[in-house]
Amino acid sequence: MLFEKTFSSQKRIDVPLLLKKRKAQESAFLAEDIRILNRKGEVWWFMAANGDCFFMANLCTPPYRLYLFRVELGDLLTVADIVHAVETGELKNSVWKPAGA
């Protein structure tokens, strides 16, 4: 049975499916261990049971896909930060530390 978290009437996101697509270390988290920390526009925050923090971004720019990356707890990200990181190639190995953090 798939776990789905509905963020709004327009968006339904299959959390385990996204996690399974990440490397084995990150995909080991169970859906029940994930909670929403905050929402910043089209960016959703999650914390795994072991304290690792993730963000998922639904970008409205090409290639129009969801991104899921691990970040340090306490980082403040905006959609513009993420778009910039994607466009400049700063997102590497699914781990990203924003500049100035």
Contact map, one row per residue, 1 for C-alpha under 8 A:
11100000000000000000000000000000000000000000000000000000000000000000000000000000000000000000000000000
11110000000001010000000000000000000000000000000000000000000000000000000000000000000000000000000000000
11111000000001110000000000000010000000000000000000000000000000000000000000000000000000000000000000000
01111100000111100000000000000000000000000000000000000000000000000000000000000000000000000000000000000
00111110000111100000000000000000000000000000000000000000000000000000000000000000000000000000000000000
00011111101110000000000000000000000000000000000000000000000000000000000000000000000000000000000000000
00001111111110000000000000000000000000000000000000000000000000000000000000000000000000000000000000000
00000111111100000000000000000000000000000000000000000000000000000000000000000000000000000000000000000
00000111111100000000000000000000000000000000000000000000000000000000000000000000000000000000000000000
00000011111100000000000000000000000000000000000000000000000000000000000000000000000000000000000000000
00000111111110000000000000000000000000000000000000000000000000000000000000000000000000000000000000000
00011111111111000000000000000000000000000000000000000000000000000000000000000000000000000000000000000
00011110001111100000000000000000000000000000000000000000000000000000000000000000000000000000000000000
01111000000111111100000000000000000000000000000000000000000000000000000000000000000000000000000000000
00111000000011111110000000000010000000000000000000000000000000000000000000000000000000000000000000000
01100000000001111111000000100110000000000000000000000000000000000000000000000000000000000000000000000
00000000000001111111100000000000000000000000000000000000000000000000000000000000000000000000000000000
00000000000001111111110000000000000000000000000000000000000000000001000000000000000000000000000000000
00000000000000111111110001111000000000000000000000000000000000000001000000000000000000000000000000000
00000000000000011111111100110000000000000000000000000000000000000000000000000000000000000000000000000
00000000000000001111111000100000000000000000000000000000000000000000000000000000000000000000000000000
00000000000000000111111111100000000000000000000000000000000000000000000000000000000000000000000000000
00000000000000000001111111100000000000000000000000000000000000000000000000000000000000000000000000000
00000000000000000001011111110000000000000000000000000000000000000000000000000000000000000000000000000
00000000000000000000011111110000000000000000000000000000000000000000000000000000000000000000000000000
00000000000000000010011111111000000000000000000000000000000000000000000000000000000000000000000000000
00000000000000010011111111111000000000000000000000000000000000000000000000000000000000000000000000000
00000000000000000011000111111100000000000000000000000000000000000000000000000000000000000000000000000
00000000000000000010000001111110110000000000000110000000000000000000000000000000000000000000000000000
00000000000000010000000000011111110000000000000000000000000000000000000000000000000000000000000000000
00100000000000110000000000001111110000000000000000000000000000000000000000000000000000000000000000000
00000000000000000000000000000111111000000000000000000000000000000000000000000000000000000000000000000
00000000000000000000000000001111111000000000001110000000000000000000000000000000000000000000000000000
00000000000000000000000000001111111100000000011110000000000000000000000000000000000000000000000000000
00000000000000000000000000000001111110000000011100000000000000000000000000000000000000000000000000000
00000000000000000000000000000000011111100001111000000000000000000000000000000000000000000000000000000
00000000000000000000000000000000001111100001111000000000000000000000000000000000000000000000000000000
00000000000000000000000000000000000111110001110000000000000000000000000000000000000000000000000000000
00000000000000000000000000000000000111111111100000000000000000000000000000000000000000000000000000000
00000000000000000000000000000000000001111111000000000000000000000000000000001110000000000000000000000
00000000000000000000000000000000000000111111000000000000000000000000000000000110000000000000000000000
00000000000000000000000000000000000000111111000000000000111000000000000000000010000000000000000000000
00000000000000000000000000000000000000111111100000000011110000000000000000000110000000000000000000000
00000000000000000000000000000000000111111111110000000011100000000000000000000000000000000000000000000
00000000000000000000000000000000000111100011111000001111000000000000000000000000000000000000000000000
00000000000000000000000000000000011111000001111100001110000000000000000000000000000000000000000000000
00000000000000000000000000000000111110000000111111111100000000000000000000000000000000000000000000000
00000000000000000000000000001000111000000000011111111100000000000000000000000000000000000000000000000
00000000000000000000000000001000110000000000001111110000000000000000000000000000000000000000000000000
00000000000000000000000000000000000000000000001111110000000000000000000000000000000000000000000000000
00000000000000000000000000000000000000000000001111111000000000000000000010000000000000000000000000000
00000000000000000000000000000000000000000000001111111100000000000000011110000000000000000000000000000
00000000000000000000000000000000000000000000111100111110000000000000011110000000000000000000000000000
00000000000000000000000000000000000000000000111100011111000000000001111000000000000000000000000000000
00000000000000000000000000000000000000000011110000001111100000000011111000000000000000000000000000000
00000000000000000000000000000000000000000011100000000111110000000111100000000000000000000000000000000
00000000000000000000000000000000000000000111000000000011111000000111000000000010010000000000000000000
00000000000000000000000000000000000000000110000000000001111100011110000000000000000000000000000000000
00000000000000000000000000000000000000000100000000000000111111011110000000000010001000000000000000000
00000000000000000000000000000000000000000000000000000000011111010000000000000000000000000000000000000
00000000000000000000000000000000000000000000000000000000001111110000000000000000001000000000000000000
00000000000000000000000000000000000000000000000000000000001111111000000000000000000000000000000000000
00000000000000000000000000000000000000000000000000000000000011111000000000000000000000000000000000000
00000000000000000000000000000000000000000000000000000000011111111100000000000000000000000000000000000
00000000000000000000000000000000000000000000000000000000011001111110000000000000000000000000000000000
00000000000000000000000000000000000000000000000000000001111000011111000000000000000000000000000000000
00000000000000000000000000000000000000000000000000000011111000001111100000000000000000000000000000000
00000000000000000110000000000000000000000000000000000111100000000111110000000000000000000000010000000
00000000000000000000000000000000000000000000000000000111000000000011111000000000000000000000011100000
00000000000000000000000000000000000000000000000000011110000000000001111100000000000000000000011100000
00000000000000000000000000000000000000000000000000011110000000000000111110100000000000000000001110000
00000000000000000000000000000000000000000000000000011000000000000000011111100000000000000000000010000
00000000000000000000000000000000000000000000000000111000000000000000001111100000000000000000000000000
00000000000000000000000000000000000000000000000000000000000000000000000111110000000000000000000000000
00000000000000000000000000000000000000000000000000000000000000000000001111111000000000000000000011001
00000000000000000000000000000000000000000000000000000000000000000000000001111100000000000000000000000
00000000000000000000000000000000000000010000000000000000000000000000000000111110110000000000000001000
00000000000000000000000000000000000000011010000000000000000000000000000000011111110000000000000000000
00000000000000000000000000000000000000011110000000000000101000000000000000001111111000000000000000000
00000000000000000000000000000000000000000000000000000000000000000000000000000111111100000000000000000
00000000000000000000000000000000000000000000000000000000000000000000000000001111111110000000000001000
00000000000000000000000000000000000000000000000000000000100000000000000000001111111111000000000000000
00000000000000000000000000000000000000000000000000000000001010000000000000000011111111100000000000000
00000000000000000000000000000000000000000000000000000000000000000000000000000001111111110000000000000
00000000000000000000000000000000000000000000000000000000000000000000000000000000111111111110000000000
00000000000000000000000000000000000000000000000000000000000000000000000000000000011111111110000000000
00000000000000000000000000000000000000000000000000000000000000000000000000000000001111111100000000000
00000000000000000000000000000000000000000000000000000000000000000000000000000000000111111100000000000
00000000000000000000000000000000000000000000000000000000000000000000000000000000000011111111000000000
00000000000000000000000000000000000000000000000000000000000000000000000000000000000011111111000100000
00000000000000000000000000000000000000000000000000000000000000000000000000000000000011001111111100000
00000000000000000000000000000000000000000000000000000000000000000000000000000000000000001111111100000
00000000000000000000000000000000000000000000000000000000000000000000000000000000000000000011111000000
00000000000000000000000000000000000000000000000000000000000000000001110000000000000000000011111100000
00000000000000000000000000000000000000000000000000000000000000000000111000000000000000000011111110000
00000000000000000000000000000000000000000000000000000000000000000000111000000000000000000111011111000
00000000000000000000000000000000000000000000000000000000000000000000001100100000000000000000001111101
00000000000000000000000000000000000000000000000000000000000000000000000000101000100000000000000111111
00000000000000000000000000000000000000000000000000000000000000000000000000000000000000000000000011111
00000000000000000000000000000000000000000000000000000000000000000000000000000000000000000000000001111
00000000000000000000000000000000000000000000000000000000000000000000000000100000000000000000000011111
